Each structure stands twice: as C-alpha cells, then as structure tokens.
C-alpha cells in the first residue's frame, strides 16, 4: 500500500492558519568598553516591507 500523506504535507497543512514571516534581525551596538557587539533576535512580521520599521532595543 502506498502512503497517501507525506511529512511535508502535514507541515503545510498546519501552516495555513499561521500568517506572517519569521525574520532574523541582527543589530550591532557599542558596549560600554567600546567594543562592537551584536544582538540578534527572531521577529515575526506580517510583510517583508515591515522589516525596516522593527524597533529592537536590547532587553
């Protein structure tokens, strides 16, 4: 008997209700000692055009 549903089909089925994109945002900043450090975070945005308006503050 052939398999009717693949694992990929199961993943696509669950994502239909999920809207938006996950984007990894990396922001550089200077520490108190003067070295450059990077802060990275995954953020969900509705549209790729919204990436420029993301406000990431070190929390």
SVG drawing of the C-alpha trace seen along z (x, -y; Angstrom):
<svg xmlns="http://www.w3.org/2000/svg" viewBox="-6 -53 43 55">
<polyline fill="none" stroke="black" stroke-width="0.4" points="0.0,0.0 1.3,-3.4 1.5,-6.2 -1.1,-8.9 0.3,-11.7 3.9,-12.8 5.5,-14.5 5.8,-17.7 2.1,-17.7 1.4,-17.5 3.7,-20.6 2.0,-22.6 -1.4,-21.7 -0.6,-23.2 0.9,-26.4 -2.2,-27.6 -3.6,-29.3 -0.3,-30.9 0.3,-34.2 3.5,-36.2 7.2,-35.7 9.9,-34.9 12.9,-37.1 16.3,-37.0 17.3,-40.6 20.9,-41.3 21.8,-44.7 25.3,-45.9 25.9,-48.2 28.9,-49.5 29.4,-48.3 30.5,-50.5 34.1,-49.4 33.9,-50.5 33.8,-47.1 31.2,-46.2 28.7,-43.5 25.8,-42.1 22.3,-41.5 20.2,-39.0 16.6,-38.0 13.9,-36.3 10.9,-38.5 7.6,-37.8 6.4,-40.4 3.3,-40.5 5.0,-41.6 8.7,-41.8 8.2,-45.6 7.8,-45.9 11.4,-44.8 12.7,-48.4 10.3,-49.6 11.3,-46.9 12.4,-48.5 15.0,-46.3 16.2,-47.6 18.5,-45.5 16.3,-43.9"/>
</svg>
